[in-house]
Amino acid sequence: MNKSETHHQRIAKMAFASVYPMYLAKVEKKGRTRDELHEVIQWLTGFNTKKMEELIKEGVTFETFFQRAELNPNAYLITGMICGYRVEEIENPLTQQVRYLDKLVDELAKGRKMEKILRSS
């Protein structure tokens, strides 16, 4: 297994519940709310707050999280740099989906307007 494959496997096996508190802390530190974070996650995945809480309690991995998600058809509009990678150039579908989420959380924390984050026309 090469280094990038190891990276993809590490992301796949990471628990969403272990990352969610970091997402929440990041956005709240910048003056955004839990509800706004949930709105962003729901836009990308289709999960409402209740379903998200169930997945957190269940301790699902990112792999399971995105297998159960109904990815927004406009997710491909999420572009730019995150963690040193251009999101639109990531070849591994799961890693790309996780980076989509990272990018949306980052935009929320940076104060971007919600209609821009949610790729509204």
C-alpha positions, 0 to 999 in steps of 0.5 A: 500500500502506498503512502496516499492509499494509507492516507485514504484508509486512515480517513475512511476509518476515522470516526465522524464523532471524533471530528465533529467536536473540532468542527463545532469548536472551530465555527463557534470560535469564529462566532458561528453557531451549531445550527449553521454547522448542521445546516452546512452538513445537512446540505452536503449529506442530507442528514438532519440534526437527529440523524447526525446525532444518531450517527455520532452516538453510533460512532460511525466512521467517515466511510459509513457516514458517507455511504449513508449520505445522499451527497448534494448534487451540487457538491462538485461546485466545492472547489479550492484548497484544503489541507494542501490539496485542491478539493476538485482534484482529489481522486479518491471519492471518500477522501474528496467527500471528507475534504468537501465537508472540511472545506464547507466548515472552513468557509463557515468559520471564515465568515462566508455567507451561507448562500455562498457556502451552500452554492446557491445560484 
